């Protein structure tokens, strides 16, 4: 989910730094996880705004 005024790669790096592998696996479907691991998508492509805010507020 794009967030206006922010660099998606910066947000994705912050999300990755706050989530361990198990948390990522629990939040994504199998197909999303495969796309994420293959580098075809980022976490922000699959998480909604509330999820992103909750993770970044940790």
N, C-alpha and C positions, 0 to 999 in steps of 0.2 A: 504494500500500500504506500504510494508516494506521499510524502509529507512536504508541502510547499515550504521553501526557504531552507531546506536542509539537504545536505549531500547524502544520498541513500547509502553510499559506501561507508560513510562515517557512522551512520546510525546502525548499519548492519554489524560493523566492527564492535560497537558498544553492546549490541544485543549478544553477540557471540562471547564477549568477555564476561557477561553476566549469567549466561546459561551454560550448564555443563552438557555433555553429550546426551545423557539420559533425559534431561529436560527438553532438549531439542527433539529427540525421538518421540517423547510423549505429546508434544504439541503439533507435530506434523503427521499427515497420512503417509502411507508407504510411498505413494507416487510423488508427493511433495518432498519427502526425505530423499528419495532417489535423485530428483532434480536438484535439490540443494547440494547433495554430496558430489554430484557430477559437475557442479559449478554452473548449471544452467539457470539457477534462480538463487535469490538471497532470502534471508529470513523475512525481510520486510515485504516480500512478495506474497507471503502466506499468513502473516499475522495481522490482526486488525488493530486499529488505533488504540483501543483500550488495552489490548495485550502489550503493545509496544510501550505505551506510557507506564504500565505497571512494572514491566521489566526494567525500564530505564530509571524508574523512581527507587529501585532497590538501593 
